[in-house]
Every structure is written in structure tokens, then in C-alpha cells.
């Protein structure tokens, strides 16, 4: 158990309060943040592979 502040020699457990609305908003935004991160990393480091189509790869030069 995480112990909180020591008031007059009495240890209280640490209580973190988060509203239900805040919890829901954070939970809903996590997949969106993951999608944005994946698309950004893919575009930055593998731009040609991420934006290429099968038509471009089928051409014979």
C-alpha cells in the first residue's frame, strides 16, 4: 500500500481522486493518440512504403 502524509504520527493511505468524466475522456482519447502516433511515425520513418500503392510497385522501369 502506498502511504500518504504523516499527520501527528498517524499514517494515512494516499488517495487520488479523479472524476468519472476525466477518466472517460482519457480512456477514449488513448486509442486516438495511439493511431496518430502510429501514422506519424510511419510517415516520418517509412514515407515511401507508407504512401506507396500497389500500382507504383507493379510498374517495370
Backbone as numpy.savetxt, mean C-alpha at the origin, in Angstrom:
# Nx Ny Nz CAx CAy CAz Cx Cy Cz
2.08 -8.04 25.94 1.24 -6.87 25.94 2.13 -5.63 25.94
1.79 -4.65 25.17 2.51 -3.40 25.15 2.06 -2.56 26.34
3.02 -2.12 27.10 2.69 -1.34 28.28 2.70 0.14 27.95
1.78 0.88 28.53 1.66 2.32 28.30 2.40 3.12 29.35
1.90 4.28 29.62 2.57 5.19 30.54 2.47 4.70 31.99
3.42 5.13 32.77 3.47 4.75 34.18 2.97 5.93 35.01
1.76 5.83 35.54 1.17 6.91 36.33 1.11 6.44 37.78
1.86 7.11 38.64 1.90 6.80 40.06 2.20 5.33 40.33
3.11 4.76 39.54 3.52 3.39 39.74 2.57 2.36 39.17
1.51 2.78 38.51 0.53 1.84 37.96 0.70 1.78 36.44
0.99 0.61 35.92 1.17 0.42 34.48 -0.18 0.22 33.81
-0.44 1.02 32.77 -1.68 0.88 32.00 -1.36 0.31 30.63
-2.22 -0.53 30.08 -1.99 -1.00 28.71 -2.18 0.16 27.73
-1.39 0.15 26.68 -1.46 1.19 25.66 -2.71 0.96 24.81
-3.53 1.99 24.69 -4.76 1.90 23.91 -4.65 2.86 22.73
-4.80 2.32 21.54 -4.78 3.14 20.33 -6.19 3.15 19.79
-6.74 4.33 19.64 -8.13 4.45 19.17 -8.15 5.01 17.75
-8.82 4.28 16.88 -8.99 4.70 15.49 -10.47 4.59 15.18
-11.01 5.64 14.58 -12.43 5.60 14.27 -12.71 4.55 13.19
-13.92 4.06 13.18 -14.32 3.04 12.21 -14.21 3.57 10.78
-14.58 4.83 10.59 -14.52 5.44 9.26 -13.09 5.50 8.75
-12.16 5.89 9.62 -10.75 5.95 9.23 -10.23 4.57 8.88
-10.61 3.58 9.65 -10.20 2.20 9.38 -10.71 1.73 8.02
-11.94 2.03 7.71 -12.54 1.63 6.43 -11.86 2.34 5.27
-11.61 3.64 5.40 -10.97 4.40 4.32 -9.57 3.87 4.04
-8.80 3.59 5.08 -7.46 3.06 4.90 -7.52 1.68 4.26
-8.44 0.84 4.69 -8.58 -0.51 4.14 -8.97 -0.47 2.66
-9.83 0.44 2.28 -10.26 0.55 0.88 -9.15 1.14 0.01
-8.35 2.04 0.55 -7.30 2.69 -0.23 -6.06 1.82 -0.44
-5.85 0.80 0.38 -4.66 -0.03 0.24 -4.56 -0.74 -1.12
-5.62 -1.38 -1.64 -5.50 -1.99 -2.97 -5.25 -0.96 -4.08
-5.86 0.20 -3.97 -5.63 1.26 -4.96 -4.18 1.72 -4.93
-3.63 1.89 -3.75 -2.22 2.26 -3.61 -1.32 1.18 -4.19
-1.66 -0.08 -3.97 -0.89 -1.18 -4.55 -0.93 -1.18 -6.06
-2.09 -0.94 -6.64 -2.22 -0.88 -8.10 -1.40 0.26 -8.67
-1.51 1.44 -8.08 -0.75 2.59 -8.56 0.75 2.34 -8.46
1.18 1.73 -7.37 2.60 1.42 -7.19 3.08 0.43 -8.24
2.31 -0.63 -8.50 2.72 -1.63 -9.49 2.80 -1.04 -10.89
1.83 -0.25 -11.27 1.85 0.37 -12.60 3.02 1.35 -12.73
3.28 2.12 -11.68 4.38 3.08 -11.71 5.73 2.38 -11.83
5.96 1.37 -11.03 7.23 0.65 -11.08 7.40 -0.04 -12.42
6.34 -0.65 -12.93 6.41 -1.31 -14.22 6.73 -0.31 -15.34
6.10 0.85 -15.29 6.34 1.87 -16.32 7.74 2.46 -16.22
8.25 2.62 -15.03 9.58 3.21 -14.86 10.70 2.26 -15.26
10.62 1.01 -14.85 11.73 0.10 -15.05 11.59 -0.81 -16.26
10.38 -1.03 -16.77 10.16 -1.92 -17.91 9.18 -1.27 -18.88
9.49 -0.06 -19.32 8.56 0.71 -20.13 8.21 0.00 -21.43
9.19 -0.51 -22.16 8.92 -1.15 -23.44 8.07 -2.41 -23.28
8.36 -3.21 -22.28 7.57 -4.42 -22.06 6.16 -4.09 -21.57
6.05 -3.05 -20.75 4.75 -2.71 -20.17 3.81 -2.06 -21.18
4.37 -1.34 -22.15 3.53 -0.64 -23.11 3.51 -1.29 -24.48
4.28 -2.33 -24.67 4.31 -3.01 -25.96 3.07 -3.86 -26.19
2.78 -4.11 -27.45 1.64 -4.97 -27.79 2.15 -6.18 -28.56
1.31 -7.16 -28.73 1.72 -8.35 -29.47 1.91 -8.02 -30.95
1.28 -6.97 -31.45 1.45 -6.58 -32.86 2.87 -6.09 -33.11
3.43 -5.33 -32.18 4.79 -4.84 -32.33 5.79 -5.98 -32.31
5.54 -6.99 -31.54 6.49 -8.11 -31.39 6.36 -9.09 -32.56
5.26 -9.07 -33.27 5.06 -10.02 -34.37 5.73 -9.56 -35.67
6.07 -8.29 -35.76 6.69 -7.77 -36.97 8.10 -8.35 -37.14
8.43 -8.58 -38.38 9.78 -9.03 -38.71 10.49 -7.85 -39.34
11.60 -7.46 -38.78 12.33 -6.29 -39.31 13.35 -6.74 -40.31
